Amino acid sequence: MRGLVMVAAALALAGAARADVVDANANGFQVKETVQIAASSAKVWTSLGQVGAWWDSQHSWSHDAKNLSLDLRPGGCWCEALPNGGGAHHMTVIFTQPAKTAIMDGTLGPLMFSGAAGHLVWGLAEKDGQTTLTQTYYVGGYFQGGLDKLAPAVDGVLTDQVGRLKRYVETGKPTP
């Protein structure tokens, strides 16, 4: 029976995102998530640009992910419209190789209210109709109490988002 439970647990985790706080200190951190997606890199790339369809609404200022947009070209904005006519500019796209790499400059969530700066990197590698997405977020600068304190929470949120993206690409829905 114990063997069946272990097999069931392993199957449940198959394909799940691997996450890691690579480095963390008071002045910055690096987190990394890697996930295997059953789709071409072109489809994953297109889906990345549809951030409002897969991002968790609870991790947006408007609490509605449909207000998020992402223009995956240099100078493009990862922006959010707010219901009162306001908005947020979360990140700026600074480098792209379609279906391979996107690099964005900016901070997410409460990091916006600090002296921190960040780069979010999406790397895609396709093999045999499967795409490995590697997401790395580098953050450095000032945050009262130290950025290292935020690294685990940021890693957790980004791991959840990558899992939602995977489900969205593979099923058309970000949640099970």
C-alpha positions in Angstrom: 0.0 0.0 0.0 2.8 2.4 0.9 4.3 1.8 -2.6 1.0 2.8 -4.2 0.9 6.0 -2.2 4.4 6.9 -3.2 3.7 6.2 -6.9 0.5 8.3 -6.7 2.5 11.2 -5.1 5.2 10.9 -7.8 2.6 11.0 -10.6 0.8 14.0 -9.0 4.1 15.9 -9.0 5.1 14.8 -12.6 5.4 17.9 -14.8 5.2 20.3 -11.8 7.4 23.3 -11.8 10.8 22.9 -10.1 11.5 26.0 -8.1 14.5 27.3 -6.3 15.8 30.3 -4.4 19.2 30.3 -6.1 20.7 33.0 -4.0 19.5 35.5 -1.4 21.0 38.2 0.7 20.0 41.5 2.1 20.8 43.3 -1.1 19.1 40.9 -3.6 18.0 37.5 -4.6 17.7 35.2 -7.6 14.8 32.7 -7.9 14.3 30.2 -10.7 11.4 28.0 -11.9 11.6 25.4 -14.6 8.6 23.5 -16.1 8.1 21.1 -18.9 5.1 22.1 -21.1 3.5 19.7 -23.6 3.5 22.2 -26.5 5.7 23.9 -29.1 7.8 26.9 -28.0 5.8 29.0 -30.5 2.6 28.1 -28.6 4.2 28.8 -25.2 5.5 32.1 -26.5 2.1 33.2 -27.7 0.6 32.2 -24.4 3.2 34.1 -22.4 2.0 37.2 -24.2 -1.6 36.4 -23.1 -0.7 37.0 -19.5 -4.2 38.2 -18.6 -5.5 34.7 -19.4 -3.2 32.7 -17.1 -1.9 35.1 -14.3 -3.6 34.7 -10.9 -6.0 37.6 -10.3 -5.1 37.6 -6.6 -1.6 38.7 -7.6 -2.7 41.8 -9.5 -3.4 45.3 -8.2 -6.9 45.3 -9.8 -7.7 41.7 -8.6 -8.7 40.9 -12.2 -6.0 39.4 -14.4 -8.0 40.3 -17.4 -6.7 43.9 -16.8 -3.1 42.7 -17.5 -1.5 43.0 -20.9 2.0 42.2 -22.2 3.5 43.3 -25.5 6.4 40.9 -26.1 8.6 43.2 -28.2 11.4 45.5 -27.2 9.9 48.5 -25.4 6.7 46.6 -24.8 4.9 47.0 -21.6 3.6 44.5 -19.0 0.9 46.8 -17.9 -2.3 46.7 -15.8 -5.4 48.8 -16.3 -7.1 49.8 -13.0 -10.9 50.3 -12.8 -10.6 54.0 -11.7 -8.8 54.9 -15.0 -5.4 54.5 -13.4 -2.9 51.8 -14.1 0.4 50.1 -13.4 3.5 49.6 -15.5 5.0 46.4 -14.0 7.8 45.7 -16.4 9.3 46.8 -19.7 10.4 44.2 -22.3 14.1 44.9 -23.1 15.1 41.9 -25.2 13.2 39.3 -27.3 14.0 36.3 -29.5 10.5 35.1 -30.3 9.8 31.5 -29.1 13.2 31.5 -27.3 13.9 34.4 -24.9 12.2 37.4 -23.3 13.9 39.7 -20.8 11.9 42.3 -18.9 13.1 45.1 -16.6 11.0 46.0 -13.5 9.6 44.8 -10.3 6.5 42.9 -9.4 4.1 43.3 -6.5 5.3 45.1 -3.4 8.8 45.4 -4.8 7.4 48.4 -6.7 7.4 50.3 -3.3 11.2 49.7 -2.7 14.5 50.8 -4.1 14.8 47.4 -5.8 15.3 46.7 -9.5 14.7 43.4 -11.3 15.1 41.5 -14.5 12.7 38.6 -15.3 14.0 36.2 -17.9 12.0 33.6 -19.8 14.0 31.0 -21.7 12.2 28.5 -23.9 13.9 25.3 -25.3 11.8 23.0 -27.5 12.6 19.3 -28.0 10.3 16.6 -29.5 7.2 18.9 -29.3 7.8 19.7 -25.6 9.0 23.0 -24.3 11.1 23.6 -21.2 10.4 27.0 -19.8 13.0 28.4 -17.4 12.0 31.6 -15.6 14.6 33.4 -13.6 14.0 36.6 -11.6 17.0 38.7 -10.5 16.3 41.4 -8.0 18.7 43.8 -6.3 18.7 47.0 -4.4 17.1 48.3 -1.2 14.2 46.8 0.7 13.7 47.6 4.4 14.6 44.6 6.4 16.5 43.0 3.5 15.4 41.5 0.1 16.4 38.0 1.3 13.3 38.0 3.5 11.1 38.2 0.3 12.8 35.6 -1.8 10.8 32.6 -0.6 7.5 34.4 -1.1 8.4 35.7 -4.5 9.6 32.2 -5.5 6.3 30.7 -4.3 4.2 33.2 -6.3 6.2 32.8 -9.4 6.1 29.0 -9.1 2.3 29.2 -8.9 2.2 31.4 -12.0 4.4 29.1 -14.1 2.1 26.2 -13.1 -0.9 28.2 -14.2 0.8 29.0 -17.5 1.5 25.3 -18.0 -2.1 24.4 -17.4 -3.3 27.2 -19.7 -1.1 26.1 -22.6 -1.9 22.5 -22.2 -5.7 22.7 -21.4 -6.8 26.2 -22.2 -7.6 26.8 -18.5 -5.1 28.1 -15.9 -6.7 26.2 -13.0 -7.5 22.5 -12.7 
